[in-house]
Amino acid sequence: MTRLAGKSPLHHPRVLLVEDEPSQREVLAYNLEAEGFDVIQSDNGEDALLLVDEDAPDMIILDWMMPKVSGIEVCRRLKMRPETRGIPVIMLSARAEEVDRVRGLETGADDYVIKPYSMVELMARARAQIRRVRPSTAGVVLEWGDIRLDPETHRVFRGDGVLKLGPTEFRLLAAFLEKTGKVWSREQLLDRVWGRDIYVDTRTVDVHVGRLRKALMQDGLPDPIRTVRGAGYALG
C-alpha cells in the first residue's frame, strides 16, 4: 500500500465528537480544535460506530441521548471489543441522578459529564484522558529500561548517551514507548506516525524502524525492538 507523505499527528490527538444537537456540536468542535485536537464529528450513534471501525480515534466524546443508537449503547459495544475498549469515552448527559452516572460508568465510560457543563472543565477532562493514552502529546517524559524520551525538549537518551534521531524516528519511538510490549502493524504505525489519510509505501515503515534500531544500538547496545513475523514491531 502507498500513502502520501505528510505531517505527523503526534501532537494532534484525534477525537470523535458524537452529538446530535448542531449548535452544541459546533461549540464543542471549536473548543476541542482550539485545544489542539483533530476533530471528527457524528450526529448519531450508528454512524459513530462506523467511524470508529473505519478510523479509530484517540478519544470519544459521546452524548447519551441520540437517534438510531444511544450513546450508552455505543459505549457498551465499544467496551466489549478488545480492539476498541482502550479508547477513552467521555459521556455527556443531562441525566444527573446518581443511578444514571453509575450506569454510564459501569457501561465503560471513562468519565461522565452532566449537562449543562463548564467548557473549561470539559476541556480539562479531555486533556486528562489524552494524557493517559497519549502521554507524549501532553509533554510527559516517556521511559522504558534505559531509554528516555522528552517530548518537550525533543531529546532522546539511552543510558548516559544522547541519541540523534530524525523527526520520523522520534515519532516512531514515542509510539513504541507509549505502549511498550504492544505489537504495532505497519498500518497502525503509518496511522500513528505519518497520519491518517496520509499515503506512503508501507515499506517506508521498515526503513525508518531500521534507522531507529541503528540509533538505539549505538555503542554496541542491545536492540530493544522486536520484529514479530507477519505482525509488525514491538518495543520490549
N, C-alpha and C positions, 0 to 999 in steps of 0.2 A: 504494500500500500504506500502511496505517496501523499504527503501533506505539504501545504505551502508553509514556508518558514515565517515566523512572526515573533512578537514579543511574548515572553513568558508571563503567565498569570501568577507567579509566585506571590506577589504582594497584592493580588486581587482575588481573594476567595470568592467563590460563586455561590449565590443564594437563590433558591427558588421561593418566590413570594406567591402564595396562594390565597387570594382574597377576592370575593365576588362583588364587593362594593367598589365601583370605579374610582370615586374620589379618594377613598381610603387607600386603595392600591397605589394611586398616583403619588400621594403624600409619602407613603411608606417607601416606594421605589426611589423617590427623590432623596430622602434621608439616608437610605442604605447606600446609594451611589455616592453621596457626599462623604460617607464613612469609608469609602474605598472598596465597596463590594461591587462585583459584576452581578447584575440582577436579571433573572429570567422570571416571567410572570405567567400566572394562570388564573382564570376566574372560576374554575370548578375542580372538584376532586378527581374526576375521571381523567381530564387532560393532565392534571398534575402527576398522576401515576404514570402516564405515558411519557411525560417529560423526564421523569426520574429514570425510567427504563432506557430512554434514548441517551441521556447525558447526565449522569448522577451529579448533583450539586454537592457543595461542601456543607451546606446547611439549608434547612427548610423553615420558613415562617408560614404558619398554616392556620387559617381561620377555621373554627369549629363548624359553624353553620354555613353550608354551601350546597348548591344544587348538584344533582347526579350522585355524587359520593360525598358523604360528610367528611369533615376534617378528621374526626375521631376515627373513622373507618380507614381513611388514607393512612393515618399514623399506625393503626393496628396492622395493616397489611405490610407496611414498610418495615416495621419492627419484627415481623415474623420471618422475614427473609434475610439470610446471612449476609447477602451482598449489599443490603441497604440498611440493616439495623444499626450500623455505626454512624449514620448521618444524623447530626443533631436536629431535633424538631422543637421549635418554639410554638406552642399552641396559643392562639388568640381567641378569647371567648368573652361574651357578655355574661356568661354563667358564673356568678360569683359565689355560689354556695360551696361549702366545703366538700360535699359529696361529688360535685362536678369537677372540682380541682383534683380530688383524689382519683376520680375515674380517668381524667386526662393523663395524669402521671402514671397510673397503673397500666394504661394502654401503651405507654412507652415514651410519651412526650418528655423531653429533657428539661423543659421549662414551661410554665403556664402563666400567661399574662392576661389580666382581666381588663376588658374594655369598660369605660374609656381609660386609656393608659397614657402615661407620660412618654413622649417620643424619646426624650433624653434617656430615660430608664430602659426603654426597649432597645435602644442602640447599645447601651452598656451591656445588656444581657446578650445581645447578638455578638458583641466583641468577646464576651466571656466564653461563649460556646466555640467560637472560632479559635480562641487561644488554646482550647482543649484539643481540637482536632488538627489545627494548622498553626502550631506554635511559632513557626518561623515568620509568619505574616505579622505577628504581634511583637517581633523583635526578641523573642525568647531564645537564649543560648541553648543549642542542642548538643548533647554529649552522648557518646557511646564508647565504652572502653577508653582508649587513649585519643579518640578523635573528638574535637570540639569545633563547632561552627557558630560564629557570631553574626547573625543577620544584620545587626545594626552597623557594625564596622566592616562587614563583608570580608571577614578574615576566617581562615580555617587553620587549625592546629592539629598536629599529630604528635603526641608526646611533647617534647620541648621545641619541636620544629614548626615553622610556619610554612604552609603549603601554598603554592601558586596555582590557582585554578582559574580557568576561563569561566565566563558567566554561565554557560550551559552546564559545565561540570559542577559549579557551585549549586545550581538549582537541582541537579540530579542528587547530589549528596544531601541536600536539605530534605528532599522527598524520602530518601532512604533512612535518614536519621529520625524523621517524624514517625516512621512506622518500622522500627527495626524488626527484622525477622519476617516481615511481610514479603511475599514473592510478588514482584511487580511484573506484569506482562509488558511487552514493548508498547502495546496500545495504551495501557494505563500510564506509562511513563511519558508517552507523546502527549496525552491529555494534560498531565500534571506539569510537565516541564516546558513543553513547546506551546501548549494551549489548545483548547478545543476549537474546532473549525480552522485549525492551522495544519497545513499539509507539507510534510517532509517524508522522505522514504523511511520506512521502519528500520532499515539497516543503519540509518544515521544514529539510532539509539546505541547500537553495538559499538560504533566508532567512539561515541562520547563516553560510554561506560569504560571502554578500553583506555581512554585518556585519563579518566578519573582513577582507574586502577593504578596506572603508571605513577600518577602523582601521589597516591596514598602509599605506594610501595617504595617510595624513595628511601635511600639509605638501607635497603635490604629488609624493610619491614614486611610482615606477612600481609597477604591480600585478604581484606575483610569482606570482599564482595563474592557472593556465591552465584554461580550460573546454574540455574535449575533447568535441565534439559526439557525442551518442549513447553516451558512455562515462562521463564524470564529470569529476573535477577533479584537478589535479596542482600541486605546487609546483615551479617550475623547469622 
